Amino acid sequence: MTDPKTPDGAPGHDIAPADAATGISKGLTNYGDRGFSLFLRKAFIKGAGYTDSALQRPVIGITNTGSSYNPCHGNAPQLIEAVKRGVMLAGGLPMDFPTISVHESFSAPTSMYLRNLMSMDTEEMIRAQPMDAIVLIGGCDKTVPAQLMGAASAGIPAIQLITGSMLTGSHRSERVGACTDCRRYWGKFRAEEIDAEEIADVNNQLVASVGTCSVMGTASTMACIAEALGMTVPGGASPPAVTADRIRIAEQTGTEAVRMARGGLTIDKILTPAAFENAMRVLLAIGGSTNGLVHLAAIAGRMGYDIDLQALDRMGRDTPVLLDLKPSGDHYMEDFHHAGGMATLLRELKPLLNLDALTVTGRTLGEEIDRAGPGFAQDVVRPRSNPIYPQGGIAVLRGNLAPGGAIIKQSAAHPRLMEHEGRAVVFENAADLAHRIDSDDLDVTADDILVLKNIGPKGAPGMPEAGYIPIPRKLARAGVKDIVRISDGRMSGTAFGTIVLHVTPESAVGGPLAHVRNGDRITLSVARRELTLQVGDEELARRAREQPVAVPTAERGYRKLFLTTVNQADQGVDFDFLRCATERGTIPGRRE
């Protein structure tokens, strides 16, 4: 039914003035006759059945990242419906639109390779289409950081909606969930402790529903980080994907988006240094994925900040791991939700947090913690007096092998191996690793250190999760469960072991890692935060002259863009031209 006041679309009918920059008139392209451009825009959108009354409301964009290739986002249709309900109840006009959807297991060569492309898609579609606020629906590992990166650059009011974790399954009465248990059972299969029939049975039980990994992998880490940043409604991190709680969070998200649009609560007022410091504390306290640090660095870079890795390490000295979730603990995300979710964790961390940091609700983090109430008895979030691990989950290493830094997830490493010296067993790239790792002729012992080169940002390209180097089959058969591994790549947040990652600069750009040879001695000391190659500077320089590194290039397309502009792990593996043009300092550090 059309508006009875005047004929729909008549000249001058409810046409916004030239200075209007809200609602359906926002971002209007015109060539001298703005009135006609808006007249034309309204004519076309009315073809979908909208009335003038609807078109007068604040417009709330909703990113639709549903995809048949992305089971982590399998609940996207239900979430979109609930967000729309919340938007309309608050008096807004919801408009969903598709963007790239990236899934870990269905993205070649790696999801990280496509994260920046998704961030560009998100940013440009926000800029291109009229909206007063944006709801970002993401879950699978790289989607949430991509959306936060894109929204940070676009600058409008934005709110994150997490798709939620999957439910756990059961294998022969043992509770299982993706994907820490995936790796644990596959390790048993490689070691010939279980047979092909059992591994097939496990495969049917590991993912019991749509949703993201049920452990503290990268998806769960980014969900918790998003809430710690103040970018979700309170309690937005933990509800499983298929629960009513998740749907209610979606409705609340739509309602908050309208309020943010009307109040002008833009993303730069939320993504402040104080918020990033809070996110760093949470990353350490949850035993979060090492990938979370890369993504935080990228998001911070979009706001003009660098993450101070040494300061992060100092923070880790007095920020213990409190969350008892796999792979650092025993529980799953649904248990965390039943234990009160992030409110329970933030309440325990309260003395360490910046409580004045603003959230999407317009209230501070401290106010939201107080509103959550006093808490209740539970065993998933430990008190600071009885932590899972006495320091933060991530430690930052330095040394001649990693002048720009490297990291280790110390809470998921073997205590015996964190102070270790061994002989380097070197793999030149992922193909070399795949060719030789299971050979019975491989010269390797449990005391050696596996070194994998050329899996960094440029080397792979895309910095894949190949840093979780398999235990050589001959050692796995002998019962070896862990060995020191070093690379310039990443590993899944669901993985575990004594694994050094993100060695910077990477080998593909001539970092010292490129010149490690079989038989070199390497010393790892997590206590001293050192990673040392027992080779002198003169010898390393000689090796570099004898075998200079050819930095990877490409002839065309996105691969060329990636290789030409991607930066290193300490800056988030973002494209250099996407960082904020204004450098605002380091975090933690001076605040504006």
Secondary structure, 3 states (H helix, E strand, C coil): CCCCCCCCCCCCCCCCCCCCCCHHHCCCCCCCCHHHHHHHHHHHHHHHCCCHHHHCCCEEEEEECCCCCCHHHCCHHHHHHHHHHHHHHCCCEEEEEECCCCCHHHCCCCHHHHHHHHHHHHHHHHHHCCCCEEEEEECCCCHHHHHHHHHHHHCCCEEEEECCECCCEEECCEEECCCHHHHHHHHHHHCCCCCHHHHHHHHHHCCCCCCECCCCCHHHHHHHHHHHCCCCCCCCCCCCCCCHHHHHHHHHHHHHHHHHHHHCCCHHHCCCHHHHHHHHHHHHHCCCCCHHHHHHHHHHHHCCEEECHHHHHHHHHCCCECECECCCCCECHHHHHHCCCHHHHHHHHHHHCCCCCECCCCCEHHHHHHHCCCCCCCCCECCCCCCCECCCCEEEEEECCEEEEEEEEHHHCCHHHCEEEEEEEEECCHHHHHHHCCCCCCCCCCCCEEEECCCCCCCCCCCCCCCCCCCCHHHHHCCCCCCEEEECCCCCCCCCCCEEEEEECCHHHCCHHHHCCCCCEEEEECCCCEEEECCCHHHHHHHHHHCCCCCCCCCCHHHHHHHHHECCHHHCCCEHHHCCCCCCEEECCCCC
